[in-house]
Amino acid sequence: MTTKKVRWGILSTANIGMQKVTPGIMKSAHSEVFAIASRDLGKAQAAAKKLGIPRAYGSYEELFADPDIDAIYNPLPNHLHVPMTVAAAKAGKHVLCEKPIALNARDSEALRECPPDRIVLEAFMVRFHPQWLRAREIIRSGELGEVRAINAVFGYSNLDPNNVRNQPDIGGGGIMDIGCYPITAGRFLFEGEPSRVVSLVERDPNFKTDRLASVLADFGNGRQLNFVVSTQIAGHQKVQVLGSKAKLEITIPFNPAPDERTAITIDTGAPFDGSLARREILPACDQYTEQAEAFALAVLGEKPLPWGIEDAIASMKVLDAIFASEKTNAWANV
């Protein structure tokens, strides 16, 4: 394997980048964080000093123009994902962009303007975590029998009116912020796409964002994904895969701690209390590092990624259908 490294530029000083993704990239064997940009040069310089990043820029355009940068990580608010990703790609950079990659499917289709030789990936880091890979391996093995349903819950409480997640005009709300994760779980574990969805959505009277949503997605052949997401409930998350022979559960599916082991349980339902369930323990893993390493290896031509722009557009189409169902109180085709 090559000893070369991908030089990364970080687009903005967003919290997720500073606290999770950039430190994760720094631990990737084939990555080097080389620069960070903000529209406020002082913020960029402070962030660079804090994380030990060599270069700081006071504009995104300066970062895109740096010839030493190979890849951009884009954690900007949702409404800036597409324009900044397209600009970076046209400047010759590969782009890892935070989810959801756009405000809607039509918005995401502009990503097709990116040069075809530039890698653009929606940052669903969970797809690189060994627990998700192991869960899919178990499903493929047939141990669960025919997989009939996937159940998921993802919730937290955020009442800050200034938080981008509570601002509807720039892509706030629970469906956009965390609903995309159960959708990814369904698409990843069923290894297919839903044909239609129906949703029940409750909105905050002040923020106007969706604060509680239940969704049922039809994956065909008798397969269903159902999930609940909320921005105003006690923190909770789970993914259950229900088969004709057994049930699989990922204990902490979406944001496991990088320094703690994770667990998958497989239960035949005999007895019902789960006391005889098999429990598999996986080693501690930083899923942001796994994501960065896979991305870097793809940039270096070592191993291609199975996902790209078309996958991100497909995900946005499911989100669009959820909102369409909310408006019509009926099933919406994806």
C-alpha positions in Angstrom: 0.0 0.0 0.0 1.2 3.5 -0.8 3.0 5.7 1.7 1.5 8.8 0.1 -0.9 11.0 2.1 -3.9 13.0 1.1 -3.6 16.6 2.2 -7.0 17.9 3.6 -8.5 21.3 3.9 -11.2 21.9 6.4 -14.0 24.2 5.3 -15.1 26.2 8.3 -14.7 25.9 12.1 -18.0 24.1 12.6 -18.3 22.1 15.8 -18.6 18.7 14.3 -15.4 19.4 12.3 -13.5 20.7 15.2 -14.6 18.1 17.8 -15.0 14.9 15.8 -14.2 14.8 12.1 -11.0 16.7 11.9 -9.4 14.9 14.8 -10.6 11.7 13.2 -9.0 12.6 9.9 -5.7 13.4 11.7 -5.6 9.7 12.9 -6.0 8.3 9.4 -2.7 6.8 8.2 -3.1 8.2 4.7 -4.3 11.7 5.6 -2.8 14.9 6.7 -4.8 18.0 7.7 -3.0 20.8 6.0 -5.3 23.9 6.1 -8.5 25.3 7.6 -10.6 28.1 6.3 -13.2 30.4 7.8 -14.9 33.6 6.6 -13.3 35.1 9.8 -9.5 34.7 9.5 -9.2 35.1 13.3 -11.4 32.0 13.8 -9.4 30.0 11.3 -6.1 31.0 12.9 -7.4 30.1 16.4 -8.7 26.7 15.1 -5.5 26.0 13.3 -3.5 26.7 16.5 -5.8 24.6 18.6 -5.6 21.5 16.3 -2.0 22.0 15.0 -3.0 22.7 11.4 -0.2 24.4 9.4 -2.3 26.9 7.3 -5.3 29.1 8.0 -7.3 31.1 5.4 -9.9 33.9 5.8 -12.0 32.8 2.9 -13.2 29.5 1.4 -11.9 30.6 -2.0 -8.3 30.9 -0.8 -8.5 27.3 0.5 -9.9 26.0 -2.9 -7.0 27.9 -4.6 -4.3 26.2 -2.5 -2.5 23.9 -4.9 -1.2 21.7 -2.0 -4.7 20.7 -1.0 -6.0 17.4 -2.4 -9.4 17.1 -0.5 -11.9 19.3 1.2 -14.1 18.4 4.2 -17.3 20.4 4.0 -19.2 20.7 7.4 -21.0 23.9 6.5 -24.8 24.4 7.2 -27.0 22.3 4.9 -27.8 25.1 2.4 -24.1 25.6 1.6 -23.3 21.9 1.0 -24.0 21.8 -2.7 -22.6 25.2 -3.8 -19.4 24.9 -1.8 -18.9 21.3 -2.8 -19.3 22.1 -6.5 -16.9 25.0 -6.2 -14.3 22.9 -4.5 -14.6 20.1 -7.0 -14.3 22.5 -9.9 -11.2 23.9 -8.3 -9.8 20.3 -8.5 -10.4 19.1 -5.0 -12.1 15.8 -3.9 -14.9 16.5 -1.4 -16.2 14.8 1.7 -19.4 16.6 2.5 -21.5 16.4 5.6 -25.0 15.0 5.4 -27.6 15.6 4.3 -25.8 16.6 1.1 -28.4 19.1 0.0 -31.7 20.8 0.9 -33.7 18.5 -1.5 -33.1 16.2 -4.5 -33.3 18.9 -7.1 -30.6 20.8 -5.2 -28.4 17.7 -5.0 -28.6 17.1 -8.7 -26.4 20.1 -9.2 -23.6 17.9 -7.9 -23.5 16.3 -11.3 -21.7 19.5 -12.4 -18.6 18.2 -10.5 -15.8 17.0 -12.7 -16.2 13.2 -13.1 -12.6 12.5 -11.9 -13.3 14.2 -8.5 -14.6 12.0 -5.7 -17.6 13.4 -3.9 -18.9 11.5 -0.9 -21.7 12.2 1.5 -20.3 11.8 5.0 -22.3 8.9 6.5 -19.4 7.7 8.7 -21.5 4.9 10.1 -21.1 2.9 6.9 -17.4 2.5 7.7 -17.8 1.4 11.3 -17.0 -2.3 11.8 -20.3 -2.9 13.7 -22.3 -1.9 10.6 -20.1 -4.0 8.3 -20.5 -7.0 10.7 -24.3 -6.5 10.9 -24.5 -6.6 7.2 -22.3 -9.7 7.1 -24.6 -11.5 9.5 -27.6 -10.6 7.4 -25.9 -11.8 4.3 -25.0 -15.1 6.0 -28.7 -16.0 6.4 -28.5 -16.4 10.2 -31.5 -14.1 10.6 -33.5 -15.8 7.9 -35.5 -13.6 5.6 -35.1 -10.0 6.9 -38.6 -8.5 7.1 -38.2 -5.3 9.0 -35.7 -2.7 10.3 -36.8 -0.6 13.2 -34.8 2.5 14.3 -35.0 5.3 16.8 -32.8 8.4 16.9 -33.5 11.3 19.2 -32.0 14.1 21.2 -33.2 17.4 22.9 -32.2 20.7 21.4 -34.2 23.8 22.3 -31.6 26.5 21.2 -33.3 28.9 18.7 -29.9 29.9 17.4 -28.8 26.4 16.5 -28.9 25.6 12.8 -30.9 22.5 13.5 -33.8 24.7 14.6 -33.8 27.0 11.6 -36.1 25.7 8.8 -34.9 28.0 6.0 -31.4 26.5 6.0 -32.3 22.8 6.3 -33.0 22.4 10.0 -35.3 19.9 11.6 -35.0 16.3 12.8 -35.7 14.6 9.5 -32.9 16.3 7.7 -30.5 16.2 10.7 -31.0 12.6 11.9 -33.7 11.1 9.8 -31.2 10.5 7.1 -29.4 8.0 9.4 -32.3 5.4 9.6 -32.8 5.9 5.9 -29.1 5.0 5.4 -29.5 2.0 7.7 -32.4 0.7 5.6 -30.6 1.3 2.3 -27.3 -0.2 3.7 -28.7 -3.3 5.4 -31.5 -4.1 2.9 -29.0 -3.3 0.1 -31.8 -1.7 -1.9 -34.0 1.4 -2.3 -37.5 2.2 -1.0 -40.2 2.7 -3.5 -42.6 4.7 -1.3 -42.9 6.2 2.1 -45.5 7.6 4.5 -44.9 9.9 7.4 -46.4 11.4 10.5 -44.7 14.7 11.3 -45.2 17.1 14.3 -43.7 20.6 14.1 -42.5 23.0 16.7 -44.9 25.9 16.9 -42.1 28.4 17.2 -39.2 27.0 15.2 -41.5 25.5 12.5 -39.0 22.7 12.2 -40.1 19.0 12.5 -39.5 18.0 16.1 -41.0 14.5 15.9 -41.5 12.3 12.9 -42.5 8.6 12.3 -41.8 7.1 8.9 -42.6 3.9 7.2 -40.7 3.0 4.1 -41.6 0.2 1.6 -38.4 -1.6 0.3 -40.5 -4.1 -1.6 -40.7 -7.9 -1.3 -42.4 -7.6 2.1 -39.5 -5.5 3.6 -40.2 -2.5 5.7 -38.2 0.2 7.4 -39.9 2.1 10.2 -38.3 4.8 12.3 -38.9 7.6 14.8 -36.7 10.7 15.0 -37.0 13.7 17.3 -35.1 16.8 18.3 -37.1 17.2 21.5 -36.9 13.8 23.3 -34.5 12.3 25.7 -31.4 11.1 23.9 -31.9 7.6 22.5 -30.9 5.5 19.5 -31.2 1.9 18.3 -31.4 -0.2 15.1 -33.1 -3.5 15.1 -33.1 -5.9 12.2 -36.0 -8.4 12.4 -35.7 -11.7 10.4 -37.8 -14.8 10.1 -35.3 -16.7 12.3 -33.7 -14.1 14.6 -33.3 -10.5 15.5 -30.2 -8.4 15.3 -29.6 -5.2 17.3 -26.8 -2.6 17.1 -26.6 -1.3 20.6 -25.3 2.2 19.8 -25.7 2.5 16.0 -25.1 6.1 15.1 -22.5 7.8 17.4 -20.6 5.2 19.5 -17.7 6.6 21.5 -14.4 6.2 19.5 -12.6 4.8 22.6 -15.2 2.3 23.7 -16.1 -1.2 22.4 -19.5 -1.7 20.7 -21.9 -4.6 20.8 -24.3 -6.4 18.4 -26.8 -8.9 19.8 -28.4 -11.8 17.9 -31.6 -13.2 19.5 -33.8 -16.0 18.3 -36.6 -14.9 20.6 -36.5 -18.0 22.8 -36.9 -17.0 25.5 -38.5 -13.6 25.0 -36.4 -11.9 27.7 -33.2 -12.1 25.5 -31.3 -13.9 28.3 -29.9 -16.4 25.8 -29.1 -13.9 23.1 -25.6 -14.1 21.5 -23.6 -10.9 22.0 -20.7 -10.0 19.8 -18.2 -7.3 21.0 -16.3 -5.3 18.5 -13.1 -3.3 19.3 -13.2 0.4 19.9 -13.2 2.3 16.6 -13.3 6.0 15.5 -15.7 5.9 12.6 -14.5 9.3 11.4 -11.0 7.9 11.1 -12.3 4.9 9.2 -14.2 7.2 6.9 -11.2 9.4 6.3 -8.9 6.5 5.6 -11.4 4.9 3.1 -11.7 8.3 1.4 -8.0 8.9 1.3 -7.3 5.5 -0.2 -9.9 6.2 -2.9 -8.2 9.5 -3.7 -4.9 7.7 -3.9 -6.3 5.2 -6.3 -5.9 2.3 -3.9 -9.5 1.2 -3.4 -12.6 2.8 -4.9 -15.6 3.8 -2.8 -18.9 2.1 -3.3 -20.8 5.4 -3.0 -20.7 8.8 -4.7 -22.9 11.5 -6.0 -25.7 9.3 -7.3 -26.0 7.6 -4.0 -26.3 10.9 -2.3 -29.1 12.0 -4.7 -30.9 8.8 -4.1 -30.9 9.5 -0.3 -32.2 13.0 -0.9 -35.1 11.6 -2.9 -36.2 9.6 0.1 -36.1 12.7 2.3 -38.2 14.6 -0.3 -40.8 11.8 -0.3 -41.1 12.0 3.5 -41.9 15.7 3.3 -44.3 15.1 0.4 -46.1 12.6 2.5 -46.4 15.0 5.3 -48.2 17.5 3.0 -50.6 15.0 1.5 -51.2 12.7 4.5 -50.7 9.8 2.1 -48.1 7.5 0.7 -45.5 9.3 -1.5 -43.4 7.6 -4.2 -39.7 7.9 -4.0 
